Amino acid sequence: MSKRLNDSSGQPIEVGFDRPQWLASAVRAEPRDWFCHPAAIVEHGAIIGSRTRIWAFVHILPDARIGEDCNICDHTFIEGNVVVGNRVTIKTSISLWNGMTIEDDVFLGPNACFTNDKQPRSKQYPLEFPPTLLRQGCSMGANSTTLPGLIIGRYAMVGAGAVVTRNVPDFGLVFGNPARLVGWVCKCGMRLPAVEAGRLTCVCGQAYEQVGAEAIRLVQA
């Protein structure tokens, strides 16, 4: 079965339900040692790392850089000036905008939302986009929203539906609207117990020490 649509120049094209012609002719990088679903678009100039998997209806623009062993789920859009590290999980319906850097081992939950314009107006563009940095191992909960120009610390955890308006410290646990620091999490993901004599010890055995009102550090690997 097929139906007729118009392409960007107004010319009619036949679109089949098995493999639309616009997908077959889309400009895309050729997969080598990474997987790309036939219904995804990876444009020439995008750099994709080994063993990364890109699923249906993903669109990655030129100059985007994606690391190794990533999993990029359906309906993800990645702009060109975006850097994604290794072993990153990007769940469904996420857009990554110019100015974003995502370090290794980050988890982005479904519908996690990011922004890159503090004063958005239609057809008005900033001279440069404020950088947003997601540090190694952090996790962004489903439907969380992160304002532009922020840093999410190493192994921090942002709760589902949180609205992040300020930087999150390493190992910080935040949730709410606006998101507030409510505790600490271990590298393994478990919530840490209350501070005792300046130390926090996870059930997994990893220990931390408090080094400020809003800072802890790992003291035992």
KAHU-V266570 format. One record per run of one state. SS is the DSSP state (A for helix, B for strand, O for the rest). FROM is the first residue (numbers start at 1). TO is the last residue. Records with the same first field share a line. If there is no record, write none. Layout:
SS->FROM-TO + FROM-TO
//
This chain:
O->1-1 + 7-11 + 17-20 + 25-34 + 37-40 + 43-46 + 49-52 + 55-58 + 61-64 + 67-70 + 73-76 + 79-82 + 85-88 + 91-94 + 97-99 + 103-106 + 109-112 + 115-120 + 122-123 + 125-131 + 135-138 + 141-144 + 147-150 + 153-156 + 159-162 + 165-167 + 169-171 + 176-176 + 178-179 + 186-190 + 192-195 + 197-198 + 202-206 + 213-214 + 221-221
B->2-6 + 12-16 + 35-36 + 41-42 + 47-48 + 53-54 + 59-60 + 65-66 + 71-72 + 77-78 + 83-84 + 89-90 + 95-96 + 100-102 + 107-108 + 113-114 + 121-121 + 124-124 + 132-134 + 139-140 + 145-146 + 151-152 + 157-158 + 163-164 + 168-168 + 172-175 + 177-177 + 180-185 + 191-191 + 196-196 + 199-201 + 207-212 + 215-220
A->21-24
//
